[in-house]
């Protein structure tokens, strides 16, 4: 704690199937603008809204996040595997409650894309969650961002298009993935049909 202020950690939660440069750009924006002291990329073993059959193994997704962050070299950006120890599927409120118990000296905020924020009412215990933590909403798919995130980089491309390109043997668009992640996918033969 600095000057009695709790350390502020933004949680960018997702399947990261795989992590791409859009995820990393948003995380970097948050720490560069001092909207949080750190950003933790929380890899979800099983998102309740996604088909488990479409996911690469958790260990591989975790490894790709670690590789991507190592390539950036900013200690304020961290890979977080906390959801692996929690019941599945991963509900955000359970993760927040667990992290608040582990780190009572930290103020957690949730970093989410505007496309996801538009679905917030469908989230498990959504009202309670919104009372518990602040949300930083970054612009995605023409959704509405939080005022402090309005200038965050908009990124063309997503994990789905990466998986589709790999599955069909297409070239990945340049700059979509960190080189280390692209190599990992190739070496592990992930997302092949």
N, C-alpha and C positions, 0 to 999 in steps of 0.2 A: 504493500500500500504506500502510495506517495501522498503526503499531506493529508492523511486520513481518508483518501479516496480509494475505493476498491479498484483493483485491477479489472479492466473491462475486456472481456473476451467475446468476440463474435464467433458464432458457430455456423459454419457453412456445412450443412448436412446434406448427404445425398448418397446415391449408389456409386457415383464416380465410376461408371461402367462404360468407358474409362474416363478418368480425369482428363480435361482438355484445357487449352489456353484461356478459354472464357472463364472457367472457374478460377484460374490463377490470376487473371486480370482483375476480377472483382475483389479477390482476397488482398491483392496488392494495393488496390485503390483504397480499401478500408484502412489499412495501416498507414499508407502514405498521407491520407487526409486526417489521420489521428481520430477516426471514428471509433476505434478500438485499439487497445494496446497490443492485442494478438488476434489472429484469426486461426481457429482450429478447423481443419477439414475433417469432419466426422463421417467416417465411412460406415454406411448402414449395411449390415448383413442382409436384411430383408425389409424393403420399403413396403408398407401395407398396400400401396397403390400399384405395385409392379409385380409382374409375373416372375417368380423365382427362376424359372427355366431360362429366362433371358439374361440372367446375371452370370458374369465370370465368377469364379470362386472368390470368396471374400479375401483370402490371402493375396491373390493376384491383384485385386483392386486396391488393397492396402499398399502393396509393394509399388504399384504405379504412382500412387499419391506420394509416397516417400521419395521415389525417384524424381518426380516433378519438383518437389520442394527442395530437394538437394541441389537440383540444377539452378534454382533461384538463389539459394544461399542466404535467405533472410530468416533469422532465428525467430522472428515474430510470427511466422507462418509455420503451423505444426500439423502433423498427421495425428489423428485421434481414432483409436480403435475401441473406445469405451462401450459402444453398442454391442460388441461381440460378447460381452459378459451379461447382457440384459436379455430378457425374454423376447422371442420373435413373434410377430413382426415388430419392427422398431417404431415405437410411437414417440414423437418428439417430447411430449410431456414427461414420459418415463425417463428419457435421457436427461432432460433438464433437472428433474427431481434428484436423480442419481448424482449428477455433476454438482448440484448445489450442496448435497451432503458431503461430497468429497472435497469441495473447494468453497467453504463458506466465506472466504475472503475475496471471492471473485464475483463480479456482476456479469452475468451471461446475457447476451443478446443473440437473437436468431437472424442470420443473414439469409434471405430467400429471394428468389426471382419473382417478378411481378406475376408471371404465369402461375406460379405455385401459390402465391399470396391470394390470388383470386379464388383458390379452392379451399382457403383456410376454414371456412365454415364446415367443411366435410372432415376436418381433422379430428382425431380423438380428443375429447375434452377441450375443444377449441376455445371456448369462452374463458375457461380457467387458465389455459396456456397464455392467452393474450393479456390477462391480468398479471401473470407471473413475470413475463419478459417483454422487453421492447423488441420490435421487429425492424430490421433495416432491409428495406425492399429495393432491390436493384432492377433497372429496366430490362425487360425481356418480352419479346413478342408483342410489342406495343402496349404492354400493361403499364399501370401507373406506379411510379417509383416513390419512395420516401423523398422528401425535399433534399435531405443531405446526400442522397444517392442519385439524384437526378442527372448528374454529370458523369456517372460511372460509365465505363466503356460498354457499348452494346456489341455483342459478339455474334457474328454470323456463323452458325454451326453448333452442333450439339452431339452428345454421346450417341444418340440414335443414328445420326448420319455417319458417324465413325464406324459403328458396328455394321451398318448396311454396306458401306464401301468395302470394308475388310471381307465381309461374307461373300461379296460378289466379285472380289479381286480387283476392284477399282483403285486407282491412285488416290491417296488421301490428299485433300486440299492442303496446300502448303501453309504452314503456320497454325494448323488446327490443333496439333498435339506437340508437346515437348518431344524432341528427338529421342530422349531416353525412354519415353512411354511408347513411342512408335516402335522402337527396337524391341522393347519388352513384349509387345503384342505379337510382333513377328516371331521372336525367339520362342515364345510360349504357345504359338499357334492359336491365340485366342480369337474368338468371334468367327471362326470358320464354320461353315455350315457342314 
